[in-house]
Amino acid sequence: MNELEFVTQHRRYLHQHPELSLQEHKTTQYLQRFLESLDIPYERPLETGIIGFLKGQSDETIAFRADIDALPIHEQNDVDYRSTVDDRMHACGHDGHTTALMLFAQRCKALYDKGALPHNVLFIFQPAEESGGGANLLIKANAFAQYDIKAIYGVHVMPFVEEESVVIRDNEITASATEYRFFIEGESSHVANKEQGKSAGEALQHILTQLSQIQQYHLNGLQRNIVHIGHFHAGEAINTVPSNGYLEGTIRTYDMDDLSIIQSQMQKIADSAELLFGVKCEVRFAEGYPPTINHPELKKYVVESLEYNQLNVIENELPYLFGEDFSFYGQIAPAYFVFVGTRNEEKQFVTGLHTPHLNFDERMLIRIADYYERLLMNYNEVEA
């Protein structure tokens, strides 16, 4: 089959069979069979996800990463390859990222068979980007300890950027993502004797108000941060003082000092709720994703590879406030992450990430493989 048929077939199969983070068992089996068909050696450091490796003509290893998990979203696209699983959808383009890396792996194997693969190549089909920090799990499992990785690259489709354009940025390109949760324990009483209770609902109102003031009063106004309140509730019955309350949300910032300020203020807010309302209040933070940092020394390779493939390079002035677990790979090697435009108004490919109508033209997956191939072939040959 030709490459368009290749990417269309594989992407649409993956799209029809989405699996959530750390549940990507069938997807992993599909990828394992694919690597076996090419006789590419592989490892499975975790229960899901898979890493392929080809030995090239040098001792340098270049890594490329795709994420393989889907989201708990019910697809609303009217296409014959829509998700076959209710409330599961590749609504963030990971089916495309995976397929592009599969095509690149096939090209690399052809080069290897001819003795023309210039460097070692690591193909990382990573689980649990959306939830669970699969990149960090792989690192903690020592999945890369045996490889001397000189650079690692990744991409993400971007429906707000036109096809044929790619967004880059040195240093921070995406934000840190940290979940927080407030747990409030009060004392119930009948509404007729409400003064005898300790209202978790009153404490929750205070917390909601104070959280909304953090950006306004405690952070640099020139910095972009998000303190998002996602879900909250309090109380048990219509005629009782609420004895418990709960609030959860996410923090997005690309400055780790700002994250420390936000977390400190949240702890003070919890302490103040206890003091003012007599409740017990605890705030907990889940281990999040750090900002994705693009190493400036890789920029010359990225720009040359994009321009070589006639892709328009857009340099963002500010980072995106998305969270992205590709950020962890910067701990093991210089890394660079870009956003590949997939917006096509004529075909109505215009809806955002994490929406039930996300879709894109598979031809762009060939362009991603083109970009990867040029990065590999031209590594160490671009003048600074």
N, C-alpha and C positions, 0 to 999 in steps of 0.2 A: 504494500500500500504506500501511497505518497505521504508526505509529512502532514498535509492538511487532513487527510483521512485518519492518520495516526492520532493527532491531537484531538480530533472530533470524537473518534471512537472512545479513547481512553477518558477524556474529560467527561463525556456524557455518561459513561458507565459509572464513574465515581460520583457524578452529580445525582444519579438515580439511587445510589446506595450510601447515603451519608451516615456517619457514625460520630457520636459525641466524644469529647476528650477522654482519653484513656480507655475508650471502648472500641477503638478502631481495629478490631480483630480481623474482620473480613477485608478491610482496606489493606492491612498489613499483609495478609495472605495473597492478595491480588498483586501487591508490589513484590513480594517474595517470588511469586511465579514469574513475574516479568524479569527480575534480575537473573533468575535461574535460566530463563530462555535465552538470555544474552551471555550466559556464563560469566557474570560479574560476581566476584566474591562478596559476601555480605555478613553482617552481624546483627543480632537483635538484643541489644543491651537491656531493653525493657520489654514488658509483655506486648506492647504495641509499638509501632514504628520500626524502621529498619535503616541500616547504614550500609551503602555499597562502597567498594574501593577498587580502583584500577591503578596499577603501577605504571608510571610513565617513564620518560627518558631522563629525568632529573631526580634529585633527591627531595625536591620541594613539593609540598602537598597544598593544593588549593581546594577549599571546601565550598560546596553550594548547598543551600538549605531550602526545603519546601516543607510546609506544614500540612497535615493530612486530616485534621478534625473538622467537624461541622458544628452547627448551632441548633439549639432547641427552638426552631422557627418553622412554622407551617408555610410551605411554599405556595405562592399564588400566581406563579407564571403559568400561562396556558401554552405549554410546549410538550412535545411528545417524550422528552427526556426529563420531565419534572421528577422530583423526589418520589420514590415509591414508599417512603416511610413517613407516616403522619408526624407532624411536629418535629421534623428533622430536615435540615436543609443546609447545603453548602452556600450560605448567604454571605460569606466573606471571601469567596474566591479561592479557597484552599484547593478545590478540585483543579483549578487552573494552574496554581503554583506547582502542584504535584505533577500534572501532566507535562508542563514545560520542562521540569527536571527529568522526567522519564525520556522525553525526546532528546535532551542533552546527553543523557546517559547512553542512549542508543548511538548517537553520533560519536561519543568518546570511545565506545567499544569498537566502532568501525576504524577509528584512528589507531587504537591499540592493536587491532588485528594487522594493520599495515606497518606497525612499528613506528608510528608517527605521533603518538600521544606525548606531548612535550613535558608534562609534569604529572605527578600523582594527582588523582582526583578522588575526592570524597563526596559521595552523594548522600545527603542527610534528609531522609523522609521522616520528619519529626512529629510525634504525637502531641496533643494537648497544648496547642498554642492558646486556644480560647480560655481554657480553665485548667489550671494545674501546673503551668509553667514547665512544659515538656522539655524545653531547652535546658533549663536548670536541672531537671531530673536526669537528663543524659549526662550532663557535666558531673553531677554528683555520683553517677554510676561509673565514672571513669571511662566513658565511652570513647574519649578522644586521647587518652593518655599515651597510646602507642603511636600517634600520628604527630609529626612535626608540622603543624598547620601554619602556613605563612600568611594566609589571608582567607577570609570566609565572606561569602556574598549571599544576599537574599533579595527578594523582590516582593512587592505586594501590588495587586491590581488596585486601581484608583478610579472609580466612576465619575469623579468630579474633575478629572483631567482628560483632555481630548486624546483619542487614539494617536499613536505615533509620537506622543510626548512623554517624557519621563522626568519626575521630580527628584532632585537630589539636594543634599545639604550636608556640609561638613559639620562635625561635632553633633550636637543633639538634633535628631530628626523626628523622634517621637517622645512622648512624655512617659514619666513613671506612672504606674497604676497601682494604687494601694487601696484595699478594701478596709472599711472601718465598721464597727458595730457598737451601739450603745445598749446596755442591758440595765433596766430600771426596776427596782423592787421597792414598792411602797407598802401601805397597809390599807386594807379595804374597810369600808364602813357603809352603813345604809345612807342613802342620800339625805334622809331626814336628820341624820347626825353627822353630816359630812366633815365637821370640824374635828371629829374623833379619828378620821383617817389621815393617811399621808398619800396624797394623790400622785401616782405615777404619770397621770395625764397632765397635770400642772407642770411637773418636771420636764415632761416631753415637750410641751409648748416652749418652755424656757430654752431647752437645748436647740430646738428648731430655729428659734430667733437668733441665738448666739452663733450658730453655725453659719447663718447667712451673712454675718458681719465679719467673718474672718478675712475674706479677700479685701473688704472695704477698709478695714482699720489696721490690719496686722501684716500685710504683704505689700511689696513694692508695686505701685500702680502700673508700672511699665511691664511687669511680668505677667504672663498669662498662666492662670491656674484655674482649676475647677475643683470645688468642694460640692460634690453632687449628693443630694439626698434621694435615695432610690425607693425606699419603702419604710413605713413606720406604722405602728399601731399601739393602742393602749386600752386597758379595761376588759371587763368580762360581761357586764350586764348593764341594762339601761338605767337602773336605779341604784347603782353602787359606785362608790369612789374607786377608781381604777387602782388595782394593787400591783399591776405590772405594766411595763412599757418596753418597746423595742424600736430601734431605728438602725438602718443600715444604708450605706452608700459607698461611693468611691472618690478617691482623691487623684487628680491628674495634674502633674507638674513636671517640668523638665529641669528644675533646679532642686537639688537634694537639700539645700539649706532651707528653701521654702517648704519642702515636705516636713522637715524637722520643726519648723515654726507651726505649721498646721497641726501636727500631732501634739505638740506641746499645748497649743490653745485648746484642742479637744479635751485633753486631760484636765485642764483648768475648768473647762465647761462642766465636765463630769463632777469635779470636786465642788463647784459652785452649786450644782443641782442638789447635791447631798446637803450642803450647808443651808441652802434657802428653804428646802422643802422636806427635809428630814428623811429622805429616801436613801436607798443604797443605789449607787450608780457606777457602773464599770464600762470603760471603753476599751475595746480590743482591736488590734490591727493585724490583718492577715499579711503574710509575706507577699509582697507585690512584685511587679516588674519594674526594674530600674529604667531610666531613659535609654533609648537606643542611641548610641554614640557612633557616628561615622568617623573613622580614622582618616584625617586629612591626607596622609601619605598615599592612600589608595585612590584618591580622587582622580589623579591623572589617568589611571587605568580605566576607571569607570567612564570618564568623559570621552576618552579616545574610543572605547568600545561602543558607546552609544552613538557617537558621531560617525564612526565607521559604518554602522548599520543604519545611518540616515534617520536616527531618532532625535527628536527635538529635545534639548536639555533645558530644563527649567530649574533654576536655583531658588529655593524657597528662602525668604528672608527670616521667617520664624518657623519653629518646629510645629508639627501636628500635635494635637493633644490626645491622639490615640495612644493606647498602651500596646506594647508589642514585645513578645518574649524573645525575639531575635536579639534583644538587648543583652541577654546573658552571654552570648557568644563572644562579646568583647572581652570577657574574662580570660579567654583561652587563645585569642589571636586577633590581630587587626581585622576589623569588620566594616562592611559597607552595605547599607540597605537603601533601596530606591523604590519609588512608587511609579508603576507603569500605567499610563492613562488608558482607560477602556471606554471612555464616554463616546457614544455614537447616537446622536439625536435621530438620525434617519431610521435607525433600527430600534429606537426607544430603549437603548441601553444607557439609562440616565439615573436610575435610582441608586441610593447610597448603600454602603456596606451595612450588613446586619439588618437588611430589609427583605421582605418576602418576594420582592420582584427583581433582585439583583440578577444580572445576566451580562454576557459579553460575547464578543466575536472570538472564536477559537483561533483565528489567524494571529491574534496578538501573542498567543502562546509560542508560536514559531519565532516571533520577534524576540521573545525572552530567551529562547534557546540560542538564537543568533548572538545576543548580548553575552550570554554565558560563554559561548564558544570563543568569541573574540577575547574576552577576559583571559581565558585559559591560554590561547595561542599566543597572545601578545604580552603575557606577564613577564616583567623584568626587561621589556624591550622599549618601553615608552620613556622618552626623555622628560625629565622633571621640568 
